[in-house]
Structures are given as C-alpha cells and as structure tokens.
Amino acid sequence: MHKSNLSYMIAVLSAIIILIPNSYVNAQNIEQSLSSLRGINKAGVIIEKVGQVLYDNGIKDDDFKKDIVEKLDYAGITVLSNPEMHNLPGSPYLYINIGAVKSKTEDFYAVSLSLEFRQDVNLSRNPKQKYYGAATWSDSNVGIFTKDKLNDIKDYAKKMVDKFVKDYLKANKIGESK
C-alpha cells in the first residue's frame, strides 16, 4: 500500500471515529427537539430587526412575517400576538434573526440567519427553576451574498421555516398514514 493511500485511510478512519459519537448526539438532539414541538397549536412570532445594512438594501423585517404566518397556519399553528402568546403555558414562539455585514473592500455581504422555536422550560433536577424563552428547536445558516442577490435571503429564510414546519408535522404525526 502506498504511503498516500495509508494516510488517506487513517484520515477517513479518524473522521469516522470522531463522527460516530456526534451522530448519536445529533440524533438524540433531533428527537428532543421534535418532542418539544408536540402538542403546540398556538405560538407567537418574533422577528428581530434586520439591521441597517439589510434595511438600506430594501430588506425589512416585515418582509418575512407574512410567509412565516402562512406556513405556520398551514401546519395548524395559530399565530398569536405577543401579549396573547405570553398567556399560553410556556409562552411558545418562533424567533428569527437575520444579520449582515458588508465587506469593506468588495461588494459582498456576510449574512447569518437563525430560526429558533423558543419556550419556557424547567430543569428536571430543579422543577422550580424556569428558563424563559429557551430554544428547543433551531436551525441556522450563514452565507456570502453579492448586492444583487441579497433578496435571496428571503428564500433561505422560507426554507428554514419549511424545515421547522416539516419537523413540527413529524413531531405531531400530522399527515402520516397509520
């Protein structure tokens, strides 16, 4: 066996050994995230202000709300106002944060998107200890965009909400045949 093939095999085996525990942890986290969505049928939506960089390029936080509300409605989740949301057990809400910075030397924008389903949680070892707005499901993306492609951020956000809806439907076994 050539030395380069041996090095390649060692690298692959090392990656497999490193990734096996992570795969188990990720699968466990996915099940926990899904189970945290069971029984939810009402929630709020909080969209963080997009910031000046995106705002100056015609992207506003309200651009995302209509699509999110439609997708949650499709999934059977009634979207409530913030005061109504806080009257629900656990105060559940879908939170989206989109940030961007412009490169100083080129016409590129680094963009981060974060989508989280948040709700109040209690620690099992100390049920009186409550954490408000803990993320129990999340997804995030980062990317580099040129100025003429900044509107594509809306499509990425829609795909993230679609992923949430898919997980929500799976958690609640809606649409599955028995």
Buried (B, 14 or more C-beta within 10 A) or exposed (E): EEEEEEEEEEEEEEEEEEEEEEEEEEEEEEEEBBEBBEEBEBBBBBBEEBBEBBEEBEBEBEBBBEBBBEBBEEBBBEBBEEEEBEEBEBBBBBBBBBBBEBEEEEEBBBBEBBBBBBBBBEEEEEEEEEEEBBBBBBBEBEBEBEEEEBEEBBEBBBBBBBEBBEBBBBBBEEEEEE
